[in-house]
Amino acid sequence: MARKVNYDEKISALEAKIAKKQDEVKALRAEVKELKEKKAKEDYQELTDYMLANNLSAKDVLDYIKA
């Protein structure tokens, strides 16, 4: 005799896996956001350090970029 498949249990198991993966994706997106913020902060610090070392103002930098 063939075994009867319990579709409700399989569906519930798959939905639980989906929920778990969604939580993992959410955590990874938060980590990406945090890393982007840290990178932006470091990039900004590098730029301001360069500007100070070369006695450049924001206007000087913008004029150079627009030229």
N, C-alpha and C positions, 0 to 999 in steps of 0.2 A: 504494500500500500504506500502510496506517495505521501511524503511529509507535507503537511499544510504550512504554508508560509504566512507568518504574521506580519502583514504589511504595516500595521500601526506601529509595531515595535521598531521595524526597520526605518520607517519615516522618522520616528522620534529620535533614534540614534543618529541619523543623518542631520537632523535639525540641531541636535546638541553639538555635533562636530562643526557645523556651520557657525553656530554661536561662538564656539571656542576660537575658531579661526578669525571671526570678526573682532573678537577681543584682542587677538594677537596683532591684527592689522592696525587696530586703534593704538595699541602700545607702540608699534613701530612708527606710525605716523607722528606720534608725540615725540619720539626719539629723534626723528628727522627734523622736526620743527626746532627742537632744542639745539641740535647740531648746527642748523642754519643760523640760529640766533648767535651762537658762539662764534661761528665763522665771520658773520657780519661784524661783530664786535672786534674781533682780531683784525679784520681788514681795515676797519675804521681807525683802530689804534695804529696800525702800520702806516696808513695814509697821514695821520696827524703827526706821527713821529718824523716822517719824511718831510712834511711841510715845515716843521720846526727846525729840523736839521739844515734845510736849505733856505730858510727865511722866506717862505712863501705864504701868502694869504690865500684864503678861499677864492677871492676874486682873481688872483693870479692864476690859480689852477683852472678856474672856470674859463677865463679868457684863453688859456692855452688849449683847453678841450674844444672850445667853440671855433677856434681858428682853423 
